[in-house]
Amino acid sequence: MPVPGEVADPTHLDTAEVLVHGAGGPLRAYLARPPADAGGVRSGVVVIHEAMGLNEHIRDVARRFAAAGFDALAPELYTRIGPPEVAEMPAIMAKLFALDDGQVVRDLEGCAAHLRGLDGASGRVGCVGFCAGGRYTLLFACSSDRVDAAVDCWGGYVQRATADDLTTPNRPVPVVDLLDLVSCPVLLVGGEEDANPSPEMLHDVHARLQAAGKDATLHVFEGAGHAFFADYRPSYREQAAFALWPEMVEFFRQHLG
């Protein structure tokens, strides 16, 4: 199956399983970098996984960003509580909702610091996340000045904590109530056929960001629903995925250099 940005031979990249040191202790992560002999100054990109955790697909997306010239770091946000043990959505969502928003932001700040500390780093770091990772990307941009560009890919539950709760102890403030604090340019991405976030919800977030004077861009893809970039899932839509990939890369090149 064709995938956008495919890295046919990852052996030329510099990849490793690493530990990121943050306020909450070590965090496992996957690091992918351009070839060691490529030279030059590189910007960094934090790649945040879906609700299922750090899997091979997200590692592959990190390698794609490395092949495009970025240092890419994909954290395992479940490091301290363990990833979902069964591939059933209720169990996955229960594990996701057990993550504390404040701790996640601190972990992402640790990831950004790790990227800035690499040799050849430009000091500028972007963040991209998918599904649950899209929500955390937007939360990161609202809660910290350690990120220089953010791509939120269909991050759901931005208007409320869960399907049943407006807020929870782990998600005390809806992300939409923090939008006036966004510290960097934001690209919002969604599918026309998605329900969480729906196109209407994305347009609302975009309008709020613009009203707050933020640099925000919205792209809702026709003929696509939730997780259309996830080539390992039935939701994958090749045409939309191939259109999104260069848009994300160009967004980061424009705002990170």
N, C-alpha and C positions, 0 to 999 in steps of 0.2 A: 504494500500500500504506500503510495507516495505521501511524504510528509514534508511540510515547509521547513527550510533550513536544515535539511537532513545532513548529518555528518556520517558519510560513508565509512571513513576510516578514522575512528577516534584515537588511534594510537599516537597520532601526531600531536595531540593535545596533552597538556599537563593536568592530570586529574588525581584527586586524592580524597579520602575520607578524613575529615579534620574535626577538631573540637574548637568551638567558639566559646570564649570566656566572657560571660556577661554577669549581670548583677545577681542572677539566680543560680549561678554555677555553670558548669560546662554544658554545652549544647552540641549535639552531633550535627554535622553538616557535610555536604558534598561540594567540593571545590573543583571548578573546571576553568582552565586558563589557556590562552593562546600558546602556541609552541614556544618553548624556552628561548629559541633563537630569533623569535619575531622582533624583539626589541621594542623600543618606543614606550610611550606613556599610555596607560590604559585606565579607563573608567571601570567602575564595578556595577554589577547588577545583582540584587538579592532576588531569588526566585522562590516564591512561596507556594507550597503544595496545596492540593485540594484537601477535603475533609479526610480522605483515606490515608494521608501521611506521605512521607518522602518515599516515593516508589521509583521504578526504573524510568517511567515516562518523564517525571520531573528531572531526574538526573540527565536524561537525554535533552530536555529543553535547556538545561544549564550548559551542556556541551554545545548546543546550537548557538547560544549567546557567546560562548568562548570562541567558536569558529568565526563569529562575526566580529571578533576583536575585543570583547569585554572579558574581564575577570568575573565569573559568575559563581555565586555561593547559594546553595539550596539547603536551608536548615530543616531539621526534623523538629517541628514544634512540639511533638509528643515525647521528646527525650525524657522528661522527668516523670511523666505519668504513663508512658507506654502507649504505643499505637493501638488502634482498634484491633481486637483479636479475631473478629469474625467479619466477613464481608457482607453484613446485613445493615441496611441503612439506619434502622433505629439504634443499633449499637454504635455505629459510626457517629451519628449525630450526638448521642449521649457523651461519647468521648470528646467530641469537638466542643460541646458546651461546657465541658469540665475545664477547658483552658481559660485562664484568667487574662482579660484584655490588657491589664497593666503589665503583667509579666511578659506577655507576647511583645508588647511595644519595647520593653527593655531588652528582650532577646533580639529583636530586629535591630535595635541600636547597637548591640554587640556585634551583629553580623556586618553592619555598615562599618563599624570600627575595624573589624577584621579585614575587610576589603581595603580600607584606607591605609592599613598597615603593611600591605603587600609591597614588595619591591616593584618599582615602576608604576605605582598607583598614582592617578591624577589627583586623587582626593575627592572626586565627585562620584556619588553613588546613587543609582536608581533602584527602584523596586517594582517587581511585577508579581501578581498573584492571580490564581485561578480558583473560581468558586469561593470556598471559604478563604483561600489565600487572597482573593480579590478584596474581600471585606477587610482582611488584616492589612492589605496594602493601603486602602483608603484610610483606615484607622491610624496607621503609621504616619501617613502624610498629615493627618489632623492633630497628631499627638506629639510630634517630634520635629526638630529642625535638622535631623541627621540624614534626611533623604532629599535628593535634588530633583527627582522626577519620579512619578508614580503611574503605573498602568494597572488599573483595576479591571480585570476580566470577569464579568458577571458575578461580582461579589454580592451574595444575598444577605438577608437579615441586616440591612443597614438602617431600616426604620424601626426595628424592634429587636429584642434579644433572641427570641425563639418564636415559633409559630404560636405559642400560647402565652408568652410573657413579653410585656413591653421592655422590662429590665430584669436582670438577675444579678446576684452578687458578683458573678464573674463578668457580666456585661452590664455595668451600672448605668451607662449613658448610651442611647442610640447614636450610631455614627452620624446620622443626618443632623443631629444637634451640635455636632462639632465642626461642621463644614466651614464655618467662618474662621477656623484656626488653621486651615490647610496652608502648608508652608512652601509648596512647590507646584510646578505644572502637573496637571493630572490629565490622563487619557482614560475615559470611561468607555468600556467595550461591552456590548451585549448582543443577544440574538433576538430577532423579531418574535420568535416563537417561545421565548422563555417566560416563566411566570415568577421566578424569584432569582434575580430581579426582573420585573416586567419592563417593557419599553417605557411605560408610563412612569415607573419608579426612576428609571435612569434619566428620563427627561426632567423629572423633578429635582434630582440631585444636581444635574447639570445647571438647571436654572438657578438653584440656590448658590452654587459656586460662582456663577457669573454675577449674581446679585451682590455677592460678597467681594466682588472685584478680583476673583481668582482666575488664573490661567487654566481654563478647562476646555477639553475637547471631547465630544461624544460621537461614537460610531456604533449604530445599531445595524447589524447585518441581516439582510433579508434571507429567507430560506434556511435559517439556522436557529437553534435553540440553546439550551444550557449546555455548557462544556463542549462546544463545537470544535475546540482546538485539541481535545483529548483523543489522540489517534488510537488509543487502546480501548476506547469505549464506543458503544453503538451510537452515541450522540455525535460522533465525529462527522464534520461536513468539510470535505476536501476543498471546495471552492472558497468558502469563507475563511478557512484556516490559512490557505495560501495567500489570501488577500491581507489577512491580519498580520502575518509574520513580518513582511517588510515595513508595515506601518509602525509596529512596535520598535523595530530596529532603528528606523529613521527617527522616531520620537526620542529615543535615548541618545542617538548621535547628535541630534539638534540641541538637547538640553544638558547633555553630559560632556559633549565634546569628543 
